[in-house]
Structures are given as structure tokens and as C-alpha cells.
Amino acid sequence: MTVTTTTLTPAQARLTANYRNLALWTAQGWLAMFFVAAGYAKITEPMVNLVTLLSWPATADVAFVRALGLFEIVLAVGVLTPLASWRLGRPVLLASAAGLLALEAVMMGVHLLGADWGLAGVNAVLLALTAPVLWFRRG
């Protein structure tokens, strides 16, 4: 077995870093849009509509559903805080991405237990978007 290594030129390394940065910001934007919309729906929609769309709110207290919606919005905004200041916003981004990962994993379990396969799949996609953001933004 032959192992080869490739050394990137400084220009290639910068280009690779720029593409990764663009991909991460795109993922952060998508995550923020999704969770602001999901949180807003949980805060403003009547419970009857939420139960029809998600089914799990039927077993939860209204205050819990509303608080979860607010939590989702806070985490979504936290993912975008580096836009204001990288130095101050990066720790908030990392905490928000970790919070979203935990939330997505728990909700994927809830949806799997409730046999909501489509919603579990959505959470799997959200996990796949959030994990690289947390991983590559940490260093």
C-alpha cells in the first residue's frame, strides 16, 4: 500500500478555507432560518394546529411548547452572533450549536418513538447541518 501526501500551496489553502467558511455560513444561515420559523410557529400557532402538524404537543403542556419555541429562536440567533463580533460571538455560536445538536437529537428520538418518520428525517438532516458547524467553528 502506497501512501501519498499532498501539500497545498498557500493560495490553495486560502481558497479551501474560503470555501469551507462559505459552506459553514450557509449552514448557519439555514439553521437560523429553520429554527426562527419553527420557534415562531410554536409561540404563535394555536395548539390545535401544532398537534396536527407535529403530534407530540398533544402530550406536552402549552407553556412548555411556547418556552421551547422561544428557546429555538434564542439558539437560532446565537448561531448568527459572530456576524456582529467574531471574538465575542464565537463562544455564543459554539454554545448555540451544541444546544441545537442536543435539541435535534432529543427531538429525533421523540419523533422516532412517535413513529413520525418524516420529522425524524428532518431532525437527521438538521443534525447533519449542525455537527459540521460545531466541529469546524470550534478551532
N, C-alpha and C positions, 0 to 999 in steps of 0.2 A: 504494500500500500504506500503510495507516494503522497506526502503532504506538501502542499504548496501554500505560500503566503503571498498576499498581495498588499503592497504598500500604496496607499493613496497619496497623490500629490497634495500639497496644501490647498490648491484650488478645488480638487475633487472632494476633499474632506469638508471644505466650506459648503460646497454645493449639496453634499449629502446631509450635512447638518441643517441647511436651509430647508430642504425637502422634508426632513423629519419634523422640524419646527412648524412648518406649514401644515403637515398632517396632524400634528398634535393640537394646534389651534383650531383646525377644522373639527376634530373630535370634541374638543372642549365647547365649541360653539353649538354643535349638535346636541351634546349632553345638556347644556344650559337651556336651549330652546325646548327640548323634550320635557325636562323637569320643571321649568317655569309653567309650561302648559298643563302638565299633569297636576302640579300643585295648585294652580289656579282653578282647575276643574274640581279638585277635592274641596277647595274652600268655598266655591260659589255655586256648584251644582246641587240641586235637591238630592237628598239621599236616594230617592226612588230611581233617579237617573243613574247614580253611581252604582247601585245594586244591579241594575240592568246591564251596565257596561262591564262591571268588574266582579260581581257576585260576593266577594269577601266583605264588603262594607255591611252586608246584612247581619254579620256576626260581630260587628265592631260598634263601639259607642260613637255617636256623632262627633263628640268633642275630639276623640282620638283621630278620626278621619280628617277633621279640619286641621288638627295640630300636625298630622303627617303631611298634609298639603303645604302648610307653612314651612315645615322642615325641608321639604323638597325644594321650595323656592329659595330658601336660605342657602342650601347646598349648591344650587344652580348658580346663584350669584357668586358664591365663593369660588367656583371653578373659573370665573372670569376676572377675579380680583387682580391678577398680575397685569391686566390691561392698564390699571391705574398706577401700579408701582410693583416692579418685579421683586425688589428687595422685601417689601412689606407684604406683598400679595402672594408670594410663593408659598410661605407656610400655610396660609389660608387655603390656597389651591390644594396643597397636599392633604390637609385635614378634610377638605370638602370631597376630594376624590376618594379618600379612604371611607368617608361616611357614605358616599354613593355606592361604593363597592359593597359595603355591608348591607345597605338597604336593598340593593338589587339582589344580592344572594338570598336574603331573608324572603323577599317578595317572590323570587323564583320558587323557593320552597313552598310558600303559601299557594302559589298558582299550581304547582305540581300536585300538592295534596288535594286541591280542589278540582283537579283534572281540567284546568284551564290551560290546555297545551299551547295555544296561540300566545297567551300572555306570558307563559313561562319562556317561550321562544323569544319574545320581545326582551325579557329580562336577560336572557343569554346574550343577545346582541348588545344590550347596554353594558353588560359585564365585559364583553369583548372590546367595547369602545373605552371604557373607564380604566381597565387594567393597564393598557399602554400609557395612558396619560399619567397615572400614578407612577408607573415604573420609570418612564423616561424623564419626567419632570423632577424626580427626586434628586438627581445628581447634578 
